[in-house]
Amino acid sequence: MEFVTLRNGVKMPKLGYGVYQVSKEECGRCVLDALKVGYRHLDTAQSYFNE
């Protein structure tokens, strides 16, 4: 997996998993599935109403 180093020294995976337009009902399952297959960069936002 490729990473980018942020200004504070933290390495962040370049490839992330986003939950924009995923329903509240499905979001938890989708995020758990993403973690199980190796995702470590999850894109969530309060404005999505599913974080």
N, CA, C and O atoms as CSV, one atom per row, in Angstrom:
chain,resi,resn,atom,element,x,y,z
A,1,MET,N,N,0.839,-1.173,0.000
A,1,MET,CA,C,0.000,0.000,0.000
A,1,MET,C,C,0.888,1.242,0.000
A,1,MET,O,O,1.919,1.282,0.672
A,2,GLU,N,N,0.483,2.231,-0.747
A,2,GLU,CA,C,1.244,3.477,-0.806
A,2,GLU,C,C,0.732,4.452,0.253
A,2,GLU,O,O,-0.459,4.492,0.562
A,3,PHE,N,N,1.658,5.233,0.800
A,3,PHE,CA,C,1.329,6.197,1.845
A,3,PHE,C,C,1.812,7.583,1.447
A,3,PHE,O,O,2.701,7.728,0.607
A,4,VAL,N,N,1.219,8.590,2.056
A,4,VAL,CA,C,1.684,9.962,1.943
A,4,VAL,C,C,1.996,10.407,3.376
A,4,VAL,O,O,1.257,10.079,4.304
A,5,THR,N,N,3.083,11.146,3.552
A,5,THR,CA,C,3.437,11.637,4.882
A,5,THR,C,C,2.881,13.042,5.049
A,5,THR,O,O,3.181,13.939,4.261
A,6,LEU,N,N,2.069,13.224,6.083
A,6,LEU,CA,C,1.473,14.516,6.374
A,6,LEU,C,C,2.490,15.434,7.051
A,6,LEU,O,O,3.543,14.976,7.494
A,7,ARG,N,N,2.181,16.707,7.130
A,7,ARG,CA,C,3.119,17.676,7.720
A,7,ARG,C,C,3.463,17.360,9.171
A,7,ARG,O,O,4.538,17.727,9.644
A,8,ASN,N,N,2.573,16.689,9.876
A,8,ASN,CA,C,2.843,16.347,11.274
A,8,ASN,C,C,3.599,15.029,11.418
A,8,ASN,O,O,3.802,14.548,12.533
A,9,GLY,N,N,4.018,14.440,10.289
A,9,GLY,CA,C,4.802,13.211,10.312
A,9,GLY,C,C,3.992,11.931,10.237
A,9,GLY,O,O,4.564,10.848,10.109
A,10,VAL,N,N,2.683,12.029,10.313
A,10,VAL,CA,C,1.819,10.853,10.261
A,10,VAL,C,C,1.742,10.339,8.824
A,10,VAL,O,O,1.587,11.120,7.885
A,11,LYS,N,N,1.852,9.027,8.662
A,11,LYS,CA,C,1.707,8.417,7.337
A,11,LYS,C,C,0.255,8.003,7.144
A,11,LYS,O,O,-0.324,7.326,7.994
A,12,MET,N,N,-0.334,8.416,6.017
A,12,MET,CA,C,-1.725,8.129,5.714
A,12,MET,C,C,-1.786,7.348,4.407
A,12,MET,O,O,-1.140,7.724,3.429
A,13,PRO,N,N,-2.568,6.251,4.382
A,13,PRO,CA,C,-2.708,5.508,3.128
A,13,PRO,C,C,-3.289,6.401,2.032
A,13,PRO,O,O,-4.185,7.206,2.285
A,14,LYS,N,N,-2.767,6.249,0.810
A,14,LYS,CA,C,-3.278,7.040,-0.309
A,14,LYS,C,C,-4.668,6.588,-0.730
A,14,LYS,O,O,-5.465,7.396,-1.207
A,15,LEU,N,N,-4.959,5.325,-0.560
A,15,LEU,CA,C,-6.259,4.784,-0.946
A,15,LEU,C,C,-7.156,4.713,0.281
A,15,LEU,O,O,-6.786,4.114,1.291
A,16,GLY,N,N,-8.328,5.322,0.197
A,16,GLY,CA,C,-9.246,5.319,1.322
A,16,GLY,C,C,-10.615,4.793,0.925
A,16,GLY,O,O,-10.908,4.603,-0.255
A,17,TYR,N,N,-11.435,4.565,1.918
A,17,TYR,CA,C,-12.792,4.068,1.716
A,17,TYR,C,C,-13.755,5.159,2.158
A,17,TYR,O,O,-13.722,5.582,3.314
A,18,GLY,N,N,-14.604,5.614,1.261
A,18,GLY,CA,C,-15.549,6.674,1.568
A,18,GLY,C,C,-16.958,6.156,1.767
A,18,GLY,O,O,-17.358,5.159,1.166
A,19,VAL,N,N,-17.706,6.845,2.619
A,19,VAL,CA,C,-19.072,6.425,2.910
A,19,VAL,C,C,-20.102,7.479,2.482
A,19,VAL,O,O,-21.234,7.470,2.966
A,20,TYR,N,N,-19.717,8.376,1.586
A,20,TYR,CA,C,-20.660,9.370,1.072
A,20,TYR,C,C,-21.805,8.663,0.361
A,20,TYR,O,O,-21.574,7.797,-0.483
A,21,GLN,N,N,-23.003,9.019,0.689
A,21,GLN,CA,C,-24.236,8.470,0.130
A,21,GLN,C,C,-24.498,7.012,0.506
A,21,GLN,O,O,-25.304,6.348,-0.145
A,22,VAL,N,N,-23.834,6.506,1.543
A,22,VAL,CA,C,-24.155,5.185,2.082
A,22,VAL,C,C,-25.173,5.414,3.192
A,22,VAL,O,O,-24.972,6.284,4.040
A,23,SER,N,N,-26.253,4.654,3.203
A,23,SER,CA,C,-27.310,4.856,4.202
A,23,SER,C,C,-26.806,4.539,5.609
A,23,SER,O,O,-25.867,3.764,5.792
A,24,LYS,N,N,-27.457,5.162,6.600
A,24,LYS,CA,C,-27.126,4.886,8.005
A,24,LYS,C,C,-27.215,3.398,8.300
A,24,LYS,O,O,-26.390,2.844,9.027
A,25,GLU,N,N,-28.217,2.768,7.732
A,25,GLU,CA,C,-28.457,1.352,7.997
A,25,GLU,C,C,-27.328,0.459,7.477
A,25,GLU,O,O,-27.053,-0.585,8.069
A,26,GLU,N,N,-26.686,0.841,6.407
A,26,GLU,CA,C,-25.624,0.023,5.811
A,26,GLU,C,C,-24.216,0.448,6.204
A,26,GLU,O,O,-23.271,-0.324,6.039
A,27,CYS,N,N,-24.063,1.642,6.713
A,27,CYS,CA,C,-22.735,2.211,6.925
A,27,CYS,C,C,-21.863,1.362,7.856
A,27,CYS,O,O,-20.702,1.097,7.544
A,28,GLY,N,N,-22.406,0.945,8.973
A,28,GLY,CA,C,-21.622,0.152,9.928
A,28,GLY,C,C,-21.080,-1.121,9.306
A,28,GLY,O,O,-19.908,-1.457,9.474
A,29,ARG,N,N,-21.947,-1.831,8.583
A,29,ARG,CA,C,-21.514,-3.070,7.930
A,29,ARG,C,C,-20.457,-2.799,6.881
A,29,ARG,O,O,-19.476,-3.535,6.778
A,30,CYS,N,N,-20.653,-1.741,6.098
A,30,CYS,CA,C,-19.692,-1.412,5.037
A,30,CYS,C,C,-18.319,-1.075,5.608
A,30,CYS,O,O,-17.297,-1.513,5.080
A,31,VAL,N,N,-18.299,-0.295,6.686
A,31,VAL,CA,C,-17.025,0.079,7.300
A,31,VAL,C,C,-16.348,-1.154,7.894
A,31,VAL,O,O,-15.139,-1.324,7.738
A,32,LEU,N,N,-17.099,-2.005,8.564
A,32,LEU,CA,C,-16.502,-3.232,9.115
A,32,LEU,C,C,-15.936,-4.110,8.008
A,32,LEU,O,O,-14.849,-4.668,8.155
A,33,ASP,N,N,-16.659,-4.238,6.908
A,33,ASP,CA,C,-16.164,-5.015,5.772
A,33,ASP,C,C,-14.880,-4.404,5.217
A,33,ASP,O,O,-13.937,-5.127,4.895
A,34,ALA,N,N,-14.841,-3.075,5.105
A,34,ALA,CA,C,-13.648,-2.393,4.599
A,34,ALA,C,C,-12.449,-2.644,5.516
A,34,ALA,O,O,-11.344,-2.896,5.034
A,35,LEU,N,N,-12.657,-2.578,6.821
A,35,LEU,CA,C,-11.568,-2.841,7.770
A,35,LEU,C,C,-11.082,-4.287,7.661
A,35,LEU,O,O,-9.880,-4.547,7.730
A,36,LYS,N,N,-12.011,-5.224,7.491
A,36,LYS,CA,C,-11.646,-6.643,7.386
A,36,LYS,C,C,-10.762,-6.927,6.178
A,36,LYS,O,O,-9.894,-7.798,6.232
A,37,VAL,N,N,-10.979,-6.193,5.086
A,37,VAL,CA,C,-10.173,-6.438,3.889
A,37,VAL,C,C,-8.921,-5.572,3.823
A,37,VAL,O,O,-8.163,-5.651,2.857
A,38,GLY,N,N,-8.695,-4.730,4.864
A,38,GLY,CA,C,-7.419,-4.026,4.946
A,38,GLY,C,C,-7.436,-2.516,4.850
A,38,GLY,O,O,-6.386,-1.893,5.005
A,39,TYR,N,N,-8.578,-1.900,4.603
A,39,TYR,CA,C,-8.612,-0.433,4.564
A,39,TYR,C,C,-8.282,0.136,5.934
A,39,TYR,O,O,-8.730,-0.389,6.953
A,40,ARG,N,N,-7.500,1.208,5.959
A,40,ARG,CA,C,-7.169,1.900,7.202
A,40,ARG,C,C,-7.421,3.401,7.106
A,40,ARG,O,O,-7.264,4.127,8.087
A,41,HIS,N,N,-7.808,3.857,5.927
A,41,HIS,CA,C,-8.139,5.266,5.693
A,41,HIS,C,C,-9.625,5.312,5.376
A,41,HIS,O,O,-10.048,4.913,4.291
A,42,LEU,N,N,-10.422,5.803,6.333
A,42,LEU,CA,C,-11.867,5.862,6.165
A,42,LEU,C,C,-12.289,7.324,6.082
A,42,LEU,O,O,-11.956,8.124,6.957
A,43,ASP,N,N,-13.017,7.665,5.036
A,43,ASP,CA,C,-13.483,9.032,4.819
A,43,ASP,C,C,-14.925,9.145,5.288
A,43,ASP,O,O,-15.844,8.625,4.655
A,44,THR,N,N,-15.107,9.838,6.414
A,44,THR,CA,C,-16.444,10.077,6.952
A,44,THR,C,C,-16.611,11.574,7.176
A,44,THR,O,O,-15.631,12.318,7.206
A,45,ALA,N,N,-17.843,12.005,7.331
A,45,ALA,CA,C,-18.107,13.405,7.644
A,45,ALA,C,C,-19.458,13.512,8.323
A,45,ALA,O,O,-20.389,12.779,7.992
A,46,GLN,N,N,-19.558,14.415,9.259
A,46,GLN,CA,C,-20.816,14.611,9.962
A,46,GLN,C,C,-21.928,14.982,8.986
A,46,GLN,O,O,-23.085,14.616,9.190
A,47,SER,N,N,-21.583,15.697,7.943
A,47,SER,CA,C,-22.594,16.138,6.968
A,47,SER,C,C,-23.175,14.974,6.161
A,47,SER,O,O,-24.207,15.137,5.510
A,48,TYR,N,N,-22.531,13.805,6.192
A,48,TYR,CA,C,-23.086,12.629,5.504
A,48,TYR,C,C,-24.228,12.002,6.306
A,48,TYR,O,O,-24.997,11.200,5.777
A,49,PHE,N,N,-24.335,12.375,7.592
A,49,PHE,CA,C,-25.339,11.837,8.516
A,49,PHE,C,C,-25.242,10.324,8.680
A,49,PHE,O,O,-26.254,9.651,8.876
A,50,ASN,N,N,-24.027,9.791,8.600
A,50,ASN,CA,C,-23.865,8.354,8.794
A,50,ASN,C,C,-22.554,8.012,9.509
A,50,ASN,O,O,-22.149,6.850,9.540
A,51,GLU,N,N,-21.894,9.022,10.083
A,51,GLU,CA,C,-20.606,8.727,10.706
A,51,GLU,C,C,-20.746,7.973,11.999
A,51,GLU,O,O,-19.743,7.654,12.639
